[in-house]
Amino acid sequence: MSVVTEAPPVDRTGSSRRTRRIRRIARRVVPFGAGSLPVLVTLAFTGFPVVLAVLYTLGKTGGFNETISRVGQHQVQARHGLSLGAYRNFFASHALRADLFITLWVTLASTAALVALAWMLALFVRFSGGWIGRLISTLYVVPMFIPSVIASYALVTFWEQNGKLAAIFYQLGIPNGWMPGFTSTGVVLGLVWTNIPFAVILLSSSLQGVPEVLIEAARDVGSSWWRIIWSVLLPLNRLPTIIVIVFTATGTLGNFTIPDIMGPNAPQMLGVAMTKYYQSYGQPQQAEVMAVLVFLAALVLSAFYVASSRADRKRNAARGSARAAVK
Amino acid sequence: MTTLTKPVGIVGASRRSARFAAGGVRGLLVVGLGLFILAPLLMLVLWAFAADWFYPSAFPSAWTISWWSTVLGGNHLSSTVLWSFIFAPTVTIVSAIICMPAAYAFARKDFPGKRLMMMAIFATNAFPKMGLYIAMASLFYSLNLMGTFVGVVIIQLLNTLVTMTWIPAAAFASVPVSLEEAARDVGAGPIRTFFRVTFPVARPGIIVALILAFLASLDEAQGTFLVGVPKYVTMPVQMYSLVSGYPGPATAVFAILLTVPSLVLLVLVRKHVFSSSLAQGYRLR
């Protein structure tokens, strides 16, 4: 260690102890200050508005909410305390219940389809070298660079009823009765399309980290590929899979652009419905009720993510100390 | 070896047929993926040169380049491209200034509430954007930010905070402390150590974060529309109004023109996107 060569610290004057103490405090305060900069931006422009929004949905129409509540129609105002009236109105509406249901369904279906497809692509990128691997890894990043407005427009005009895909099917004599354009299934496909890059990058880079030795060992004892995927690769890539699920599902729940351009007029996903309720129907409070409901669903997912990354950290720590003990 | 007890010929045949089947599956997957991802985009290109294209013909019956002169001659294009390419670098730089020191602090220093702070930044992703914009409207009106440049930057900034903090934090954390200590031992100061040792090693992660922030800004339509219109109309905002109000081929031309900058970016930064930095950023430490 360098301690041996270093001269012992010289206590020059009485003030040096004070500067040392200041330096010690600064060493903790400066990082805290730096770390709190993005947090402050988040609190000011997300945390604060979210608190306002929640209060507004609970019938608090005064204070900062006054501007918005002046233009709002069909509002529930709480004279004293809080009121759940706006939420009661939401669940009393048959159309909005359908919107909530389709939001959850599309999120579930697109996340499941994405994870399955991304796993498959990640496995190919990891294990099939040569031009096929290279081709796949060039293809799957393309959607990342296409703005989502353009992507949704291109996709929906491609596979709408009487669209380009239907025309190709017709020419080839393939029956083309049903097309995914302007349906919720189309929205699911569109979400898979746009989320492929993020999912595959995450999964394939963690698959690269799986030691070749482990796979060789499994193959030596005669495991099939399915067995290797199921009992070696999947457990080792649990956390990246969960990250993909949580981040795409959270983004999907409140998504606006893709369901708005690609989806049906009814039932709509809540991201679209809340925009319509605010911009077209002049009901910001009802729109905020939807936002809060989506937020609650996203919070449940986030809690799942935090819990599993904590478990992962503990497991890694345990593994690290076990390794140290062996040495 | 157990395989030696089996007749060699059968093993060879079954293995060959298995390899053949795997090759078939692989080929199908590549073709399927290629069609799924590229076909809609290629059709958009055809669409941009179509004079007439009615169902059920698979290709346009007549071709024209008149849509290009219509779009290029109109006044939509140049100003929207300009605004997009003013906002995207501005947002990226502001985001880097706000987030990079934080990322370094999260990676290297220990202070109370660190993990809570990282999760608080994630909250920007969890609340649906539209709900946020409605609630923010009051705030923006009272701060006089509606319809201003700063207002649009703030709106777009919110989409970049998570990637700009998490990914560089992971990149800084992956720089071995011993490397920094070695530099300090031979007499480099903290600033010199950072720029000569820490930063070069962490650079791939930082580049990925910058690219993602840039793309997030280029992609943002809804908030920019609500805050920026009528003065600040960026490319996706313009595209949004075209989708609903213009003839198909003109929209296709516009879409292609708007995709060009992103594709140039794709070619330039392709190899950085594949680095493991992106994946590392999303693992909470």
Interface residues (C-beta under 8 A of the other chain):
Chain A: S2 R27 R28 V30 P31 F32 A34 G35 S36 L37 P38 V39 V41 T42 L43 F45 T46 G47 F48 P49 V50 L52 A53 Y56 F64 N65 E66 T67 I68 M120 L121 F124 S128 I132 L135 I136 S137 T138 L139 Y140 V141 V142 P143 M144 F145 I146 P147 S148 V149 I150 A151 Y153 A154 L155 T157 F158 W159 N162 G163 K164 L165 A166 A167 I168 Y170 Q171 W193 I196 P197 F198 I201 L202 S205 S206 Q208 G209 G222 L239 P240 I243 F247 T250 G251 L253 G254 F256 T257 I261 L270 G271 M274 T275 Y278 P284 A287 E288 M290 A291 V292 V294 F295 A298 L299 S302 Y305 V306 S309 R310 D312 R313
Chain B: T2 R26 G27 L29 V30 L33 G34 F36 I37 L38 A39 P40 L41 M43 L44 L46 W47 Y55 P56 S57 A58 I98 C99 P101 A102 Y104 A105 F106 R108 K109 D110 F111 P112 G113 K114 M117 M119 A120 I121 F122 A123 T124 N125 A126 F127 P128 K129 M130 G131 L132 I134 A135 M136 A137 S138 L139 Y141 S142 I154 L157 L158 L161 M164 T165 D185 L215 L218 D219 A221 Q222 M235 P236 M239 Y240 V243 G248 T251 A255 L258 T259 S262 L263 L265 L266 R270 V273 F274 S275 S276 L278 A279 Q280 Y282 R283 L284 R285
